[in-house]
Amino acid sequence: MVKTYSEHSNPNMRRPVVQQGIVEFMRQQDQALPTFLQDLQAFAATENIPIIPKETVAFFRFFLQVLAPQKILEVGTAIGFSALMMAEALPEAEIVTIDRNPEMIQLAKENFARFEEGKQIRLLEGEAQDILKDLKGHTFDFIFVDSAKSKYVVFLPDLLELLPKGGILIFDDVFQGGDIAKDSGEIRRGQRAIYRGLHKLFAAVDQHPDLMVSYLPLGDGLLMVKKEADSVEFLQENL
């Protein structure tokens, strides 16, 4: 039984920001997922491990097949569900995924070994901030970030450096169950670092002349960023 991760998970990720009836409608739609992905969804639900919800899965499979990236980077592997979902959607893609949690790493390794799609995936173990710097010189057409929310803005410059012009970066769980729209004084003490970090992220990307930005109310919110220039610079005080 998996305990460590769920005991410390962020409760806001369990509060979708769209009307509950609409969420239930989207999650009831038949997505024709392969059995092995359905089994991983069931395992995550049983063990209380957060993975991307069904409406986000449907969006990703559609969007990725349209975008057709050849090289993908994921920050935050968990049990490997999203990496395997991307591999299933894009059989020719190369996927690199990063995680630091030993328990999740072990589960992900087991899942990658079980399924043919796992052959497309390379798992890097350690702190994302260090590994992102080690990846300098590599490029990825698409990057998905689903890790420590307060660190998103810290990762941002390194992530953008790994994207070519026209590349897409998506951050998950940016609405925090709707807390992100509240006044800072209403935020519980344990969630304030996440709140501040996400607002710094929004401020850094929203009006940047070299970035195109869109927010999607899927799951707990997606922030989509398209790199519009060969290089993107930030003032240090904006990060």
N, C-alpha and C positions, 0 to 999 in steps of 0.2 A: 504493500500500500504506500502511495506517495503522500507525504505529509509536509515536508520542509517547505516546498514552494507555496502551497496553498495557505499555509499558516501566516505567511508574510505578504500575501498578494494584496493589491490595492482594491478595496471594495468598490471604488467608483467605476471600475471597468465592468461591473455587473449591472450598471444602470444605463441602458440605452437612452439616447436623448430624443428619439422619435416617439410619437404616440405609441403606447403599448399595443393597441389593436393593429397598427400598421406593422410593427415589429413582428407580431405573431403571424400576420398574413405573409410577410416576406419569408419567415422561417418555415412556413408550412409548404412552400412551393417545392416541387420536385426538381432537384438540381442535377439528377442523374450522376451523382458522384460515384466513383468506383467503390467497391465494397471495402477495400483496405482503408480508404479515407473515412468512410462512415464508421468503421471500427475504431479508428483513432479519435474521431469526434465523441463516440460513446465512451471510450476510455477516459478522455479528458473530462467529460461531464461527471463520470462516476468518481474520479479522483479529485475533482474540484480544481483542475488545472486550467487557467485561462488560455484559450486559443482564439483565433479570429472567429467571429460568429458566422452563421450561415449566410446572412445577407452580404457580408464582406467577402466571403468565399465566392459567392456568385459573381460579384463585381470583379474580383481579381481574375477569375478564370476568363471572363469576357474581355476585360481590359488587356490582360497579358497576351491573349491570342491576337488581339488587334495590334498591340504595340510590338509584339514579337521580339523581345530583347534576347540577345545571344549570351550575355553575361549578366548575372544577377548577384547582388550582395544583400544578405539579410543580417540585421543586427538584432539578436534575440531569438534563439532557436527553440527554446522550450522542448517539447517532446518531438519536434521535427515535423509537425503537421503542416505548417504553411510552406516549408521548404519542399516537402513531398507533393503538396498540392501544386506548387509552381512547376515542379519537375514533370508532373503528370500532364499539366496544361501545355508545357513546352518541352517535348521530348529531346530536342536538340540543344537546349540551353545548358550552360555551365552555371552552377549555383555554389556560392560560398556563403556559409552561415557562421555566425559568431555567438558564443555563449560562455558564461563564466561559472554557472551553477553546476557543481559536480553531479548532482542528482539528475538534473535535466539532461546534461551531457550524456550520461549513461543511458537514459531512456531513448534519447535521439539516436545514439549509435546503434542501439538494438533495433530501432525502427528502420534506420537506413539500411541495415544489414538484411532485414527481412524482405524488403521490397525492391524490385528491379529498378525503380525510379531513384533509389538511394545511390546508385552508381554515378549519377550526375552531380552529387552533392559532396562538397568538401567542408568538414566541420573544423573550425579553428577555436581552440580553447584558450580563454583568458579574458582580461579586461578589454572591452571594446576600444577604449580610448588609446591603448597601446597598440592594439592590432591594426586599427585604422591607420595609424602612422606608419606601421610596418608595410602596409599595402600601397604606400605611396609609389607612384609609377604605374600601377595597374589602373584600368578603367572598367567601369560597369555601366551598362545601358540603363539598368533599373536597380534602385536600392529601396529596400523595405526595412523600416526601423520600428521595432516593437520591444523596447527594452526599458531601462530606467527613464521615466518621463522627465525628471528634473535635469537629466544629462543631455536631452535632445539638443539644446542650444549649444552645449559644449562640443558635441560631435559635429555640429553643422559645418564648420569650415573644412574639416577633413573629409566629410561625406561629399561635399560639393567638389572638392579637388579630385575625387575618384570618378566623378561623372564627366562625360564629354558634353560639349554643347548639344542641347536637345535631349539630354538624359533626364529621367524622371526619378524623383525622390518622394517617398510616401512615409509619413509618420502616423503611427496608430495611437488610438486612445487619447486624442488631444482635447476632447470636450469634458472629460472627467465627470461624467454623469450630470453635466449641466453646471457644475461648480465653476467652470472657467468664466461663465457670464456673470457671476456674483461679484459683489464688492469684496475686497481682500479681507475686511473685518469679519465677514461671515464664514471664512474658511477655517475648518478645524486645524488645530495646531499641527497634527501629524501630516496634513496634506499641503501645508503652506509652501514647502520647498518645491513641490511639483507645480503648484499654482504659479509661483514666481518664475520658475524655469520655463514653463509653457508660454507665459506672457512675454518673456524675453525673446523666445523663439518667434512668436507672432510679430513682434515689433521688428525683429531682424529681417524677416522675409517679406512682410506685407507690402511695403513701399519700395523694395529694392529694385532699381532699374534693370538689373540683369536677371531677375527671377519672375516667372509667372506663377501665381499662387491660386489655389482653389481649396475650399473646405467642403467635405462631404459628410452629411449626417448618417453615416453607416456605422453600426455598432456603437462605439463610444467616440466616434468622430475620426475622420481621416484628414490630414493636411497633405495636399499634393503640391509639389514644387517642381517646376521645369526650369532647367538651367538654360538661359538664353544667350550666354556669352562664353567665350573660351575660358575665361577666369572670372571669379567673383570675389570681390574684396569687401571686408567689413571693418568698420571702426571698432577698436577694442572695447570701447565703452558700450557698444551695442550688443555685446555678447555676454 
